[in-house]
Amino acid sequence: MSGFTAILAPWLAVLTAAGVLAFLGGLAFAAGLALHRHLRDRRRHELLRPEDVRRRLLALAARPDLPALGPWPPVDELADLVEETASVVRGDLRVRLCERARELGVLDLLVRRSRARRASLRERAARALGTFLELDPPAVRAVLLRLLDDREGAVRIAAAESLLGDGGDLPRHVAAHLRHDPAFATAAALRAFERLVTRLPGEAAAILADAADPRARLVAEAVARMRAHALLPAILAAFPRSRGDLRLALVRALVALDHPQGFAALERLATDPDPIVRLAALAVAAAEPGARIAPLVRRRLSDPDPRVAFRAFVLAADLGLLSAAEAA
């Protein structure tokens, strides 16, 4: 046996060395492959950072001749980035952005989402589809009209917001939903009313004429936010019949529209017997330039209710109205 072992020993040594070399070679190959994948994934990650994707989308919109080469994020993530990017561009650039997004499958995804079982997905689709109205109005409008009759109020509100951003006579059809659909009697619909007061002031004025309609307060809030001067006559007409939250919203609108009656009404609210009303008056005043509200704020520093006095103190400090004694 010893002679046989002596004969095999050199061959075993060669085989062992070859095995070690093969193992090391395989290890080096695996390490090289892992490094390649790491560098590729790192480059892909850099390309897929949200800010970089938005830049690439804008570059594609600005240069229609460029191919839409990848990598791109999954289309559901891309849809959100397209919506964000579209919100900061206008005109032809926005239309071209939508065209490139359609090439990447975003519009098809939104149409599929509009039929999803989850209401949150249908709501997101309704908001995002408004971006594509300039690109393919009949097809997109048909989807949004279907969503306007969705079983979920949040979806109907989102569809109305998108449709009120569209041109033509269709928004009048949407306005009817705003007046009769209970979902639009809640604060969640405020953005839809902001679009209504700028697109269809006549429809908004008709809602203001009914002081008992909870939507009247939303219209008044929208007028204040949008500085919708076309609705000043309707605001003034509604004021004598108003009470409570509606009157406060109308005062906010009149102040925002820089109407003298608004400041006079605000002064009256600031001296109301109810401290909650006085607090609300200070909340309205806080949105106005300091010089205009300084006298009102100073008078409320000595308010008998500590909550009102403290709120006035905060406003006075913010406006630099405190004397050394008051600040001490």
C-alpha positions in Angstrom: 0.0 0.0 0.0 2.8 2.3 0.8 4.2 2.0 -2.8 0.8 2.7 -4.3 0.4 5.7 -2.1 3.8 7.0 -3.1 2.7 6.7 -6.7 -0.6 8.6 -6.2 0.8 11.3 -3.9 2.1 13.6 -6.7 -1.2 13.4 -8.6 -3.2 14.1 -5.4 -1.0 17.1 -4.8 -1.7 18.4 -8.4 -5.4 17.8 -8.0 -5.5 19.6 -4.7 -3.6 22.6 -6.0 -6.0 22.7 -9.1 -9.0 22.6 -6.8 -7.7 25.4 -4.7 -7.0 27.5 -7.8 -10.5 26.7 -9.1 -12.0 27.6 -5.8 -10.1 30.9 -5.7 -11.0 31.6 -9.3 -14.7 31.0 -8.6 -14.4 33.2 -5.5 -12.8 36.0 -7.5 -15.5 35.7 -10.2 -18.3 35.8 -7.6 -16.7 38.9 -6.0 -16.4 40.6 -9.3 -20.0 39.8 -10.2 -21.1 41.1 -6.8 -19.1 44.3 -7.3 -20.6 44.8 -10.7 -24.1 44.4 -9.4 -23.4 46.7 -6.5 -22.1 49.4 -8.8 -25.1 48.9 -11.2 -27.6 49.1 -8.3 -25.9 52.1 -6.9 -26.1 53.9 -10.3 -29.7 52.8 -10.6 -30.4 54.2 -7.2 -28.8 57.5 -8.1 -30.9 57.7 -11.3 -34.1 56.8 -9.3 -33.9 59.4 -6.6 -37.1 61.5 -6.7 -35.4 64.8 -7.5 -33.4 63.1 -10.3 -36.5 61.5 -11.8 -38.3 64.9 -11.8 -35.4 66.5 -13.6 -35.4 63.7 -16.2 -39.1 64.1 -16.7 -38.7 67.8 -17.3 -35.8 67.2 -19.6 -37.9 64.8 -21.7 -40.7 67.4 -21.8 -38.4 70.1 -22.9 -36.7 67.9 -25.5 -39.4 65.7 -27.3 -36.6 64.3 -29.5 -34.9 62.5 -26.5 -35.8 58.8 -26.1 -37.3 57.9 -22.7 -34.5 55.6 -21.7 -34.6 53.9 -18.3 -34.2 53.0 -15.7 -37.5 54.4 -14.3 -39.2 53.8 -11.0 -42.2 51.4 -10.9 -45.1 53.1 -12.7 -47.1 53.7 -9.5 -44.2 55.7 -8.0 -43.7 57.4 -11.3 -47.3 58.5 -11.4 -46.9 60.4 -8.1 -43.7 62.1 -9.4 -45.4 63.1 -12.6 -48.3 64.7 -10.7 -45.8 66.6 -8.4 -43.8 67.8 -11.4 -46.9 68.8 -13.4 -48.0 71.0 -10.5 -45.1 73.4 -11.0 -45.1 73.8 -14.8 -47.6 75.3 -17.2 -48.6 75.6 -20.9 -46.9 73.6 -23.6 -44.3 72.2 -21.2 -47.0 70.7 -19.1 -48.7 69.1 -22.1 -45.4 67.6 -23.3 -44.7 66.3 -19.8 -48.1 64.5 -19.9 -47.3 63.1 -23.3 -44.0 61.6 -22.1 -45.7 60.3 -19.0 -48.3 58.6 -21.2 -45.4 56.9 -23.1 -44.2 55.6 -19.8 -47.6 54.1 -18.9 -48.7 56.6 -16.3 -52.1 57.4 -17.9 -53.0 53.7 -18.4 -52.1 53.1 -14.7 -54.4 56.0 -13.6 -57.3 54.7 -15.7 -56.8 51.2 -14.1 -56.6 52.8 -10.6 -59.9 54.6 -11.3 -61.6 51.1 -11.1 -59.6 49.9 -8.1 -61.4 48.3 -5.2 -59.6 50.6 -2.7 -61.3 54.0 -2.5 -57.9 55.7 -1.7 -56.5 54.5 -5.1 -59.6 55.8 -6.9 -59.3 59.1 -5.1 -55.6 59.5 -6.0 -56.4 58.6 -9.6 -59.2 61.3 -9.7 -56.8 63.9 -8.5 -53.9 62.9 -10.8 -56.1 62.6 -13.9 -56.8 66.3 -13.8 -53.2 66.7 -15.0 -54.0 64.9 -18.2 -57.1 66.8 -19.2 -55.1 69.0 -21.5 -53.6 66.0 -23.2 -56.7 63.8 -24.0 -59.8 65.7 -22.8 -62.6 63.4 -24.0 -61.2 60.2 -22.7 -59.9 61.6 -19.4 -63.1 63.6 -18.9 -65.2 60.4 -19.3 -63.3 58.7 -16.6 -63.6 61.7 -14.2 -67.4 61.9 -14.9 -67.7 58.3 -13.9 -65.7 59.0 -10.7 -68.0 62.0 -10.0 -70.7 59.4 -9.3 -68.5 57.1 -7.2 -69.9 55.6 -4.0 -67.2 57.3 -1.9 -67.5 61.0 -1.2 -63.8 61.6 -1.2 -63.5 60.2 -4.7 -66.4 62.4 -5.9 -64.7 65.5 -4.4 -61.4 64.7 -6.0 -63.1 64.2 -9.4 -64.9 67.5 -9.0 -61.6 69.3 -8.2 -60.1 67.9 -11.4 -63.1 68.7 -13.6 -63.4 72.3 -12.3 -59.9 72.8 -13.5 -61.0 72.0 -17.1 -62.3 74.4 -19.7 -65.6 74.5 -21.5 -69.1 74.2 -20.2 -68.6 71.0 -18.3 -67.9 72.7 -14.9 -71.6 73.8 -14.8 -72.5 70.1 -14.6 -70.0 69.7 -11.8 -71.5 72.7 -10.0 -74.8 70.9 -9.7 -73.0 68.1 -7.8 -71.5 70.7 -5.5 -74.9 72.1 -4.7 -76.7 68.8 -4.1 -74.2 66.1 -3.1 -73.9 65.9 0.7 -70.2 65.1 0.4 -69.6 68.8 -0.7 -71.2 70.1 2.5 -68.0 69.3 4.4 -64.6 71.0 4.9 -63.0 68.3 2.7 -64.6 70.0 -0.3 -63.0 73.4 0.3 -60.5 73.1 -2.6 -63.4 72.3 -5.0 -65.1 75.5 -3.9 -61.8 77.5 -4.3 -62.0 76.4 -8.0 -65.7 77.1 -8.2 -65.4 80.8 -7.1 -62.8 81.5 -9.7 -64.3 79.5 -12.6 -68.0 80.0 -12.0 -68.7 82.9 -9.6 -72.4 83.0 -10.6 -72.8 79.4 -9.3 -70.9 80.3 -6.1 -73.1 83.4 -5.6 -76.2 81.2 -5.8 -74.9 79.1 -3.0 -74.1 82.2 -0.9 -77.8 83.3 -1.3 -78.9 80.5 1.0 -77.7 81.2 4.5 -79.0 77.9 5.7 -76.8 75.9 3.3 -73.6 74.7 5.0 -71.9 75.2 1.6 -72.3 78.9 1.9 -69.6 79.0 4.6 -67.3 77.0 2.4 -67.9 79.5 -0.5 -67.1 82.4 1.8 -63.9 80.7 3.0 -63.0 80.0 -0.7 -63.6 83.7 -1.5 -61.2 84.7 1.3 -58.5 82.3 0.2 -58.7 83.1 -3.5 -59.4 86.9 -3.1 -62.3 86.4 -5.5 -63.3 90.0 -5.9 -66.1 89.1 -8.4 -68.1 87.7 -5.5 -67.9 90.9 -3.3 -71.6 91.9 -4.1 -72.8 88.4 -3.1 -70.7 88.5 0.1 -72.2 91.8 1.0 -75.8 90.6 0.2 -75.3 87.5 2.4 -73.9 89.4 5.4 -77.1 90.7 7.0 -78.7 87.2 7.0 -75.7 85.4 8.4 -75.0 84.0 11.8 -72.3 82.1 13.6 -69.7 80.3 11.5 -71.1 81.7 8.3 -70.9 85.3 9.5 -67.3 84.7 10.7 -66.4 83.3 7.2 -68.1 86.3 5.5 -66.1 88.7 7.7 -62.9 86.9 6.8 -63.9 87.2 3.1 -64.6 91.0 3.4 -61.3 91.6 5.2 -59.4 89.6 2.6 -61.1 91.7 -0.1 -60.1 94.8 1.7 -63.6 96.1 2.2 -64.3 98.6 4.9 -67.4 96.7 6.1 -65.1 93.8 6.8 -62.9 95.6 9.3 -65.9 97.2 11.0 -67.5 93.8 11.4 -64.2 92.4 12.7 -64.1 95.1 15.3 -67.6 94.2 16.4 -66.7 90.5 16.7 -63.6 91.4 18.7 -65.9 92.9 21.4 -68.6 90.2 21.3 -69.8 89.0 24.7 -68.8 85.4 23.8 -65.0 84.9 24.3 -65.0 82.2 21.6 -66.2 84.8 19.1 -63.5 87.1 20.2 -60.9 84.4 19.8 -62.2 83.7 16.3 -62.0 87.5 15.5 -58.3 87.4 16.5 -57.8 84.4 14.3 -59.1 86.3 11.4 -57.0 89.3 12.3 -53.9 87.2 12.4 -54.0 86.7 8.6 -53.9 90.4 7.9 -50.9 92.9 7.8 -49.8 94.1 11.2 -50.5 97.8 10.7 -54.1 97.2 10.0 -54.9 95.0 13.0 -52.6 96.7 15.6 -55.3 98.8 17.3 -57.6 95.8 17.6 -54.9 93.6 19.0 -53.8 96.2 21.6 -57.4 96.6 22.9 -57.6 92.8 23.4 -54.5 92.7 25.5 -56.6 93.6 28.5 -59.5 91.2 27.6 -61.2 89.8 30.7 -60.9 86.2 29.3 -57.3 84.9 29.8 -57.5 82.9 26.6 -58.3 85.9 24.5 -55.8 88.1 26.3 -53.1 85.5 25.7 -53.9 85.1 22.1 -53.7 88.9 21.7 -50.4 88.8 23.6 -49.0 86.3 21.1 -50.1 88.4 18.1 -48.7 91.6 19.7 -45.4 89.9 20.3 -45.3 88.6 16.7 -46.1 92.1 15.4 -43.6 93.9 17.7 -46.3 95.8 19.6 -45.4 95.0 23.1 -44.0 97.7 25.3 -41.1 97.0 27.7 -43.5 96.8 30.6 -45.9 94.4 28.8 -43.0 92.2 27.7 -41.5 92.0 31.2 
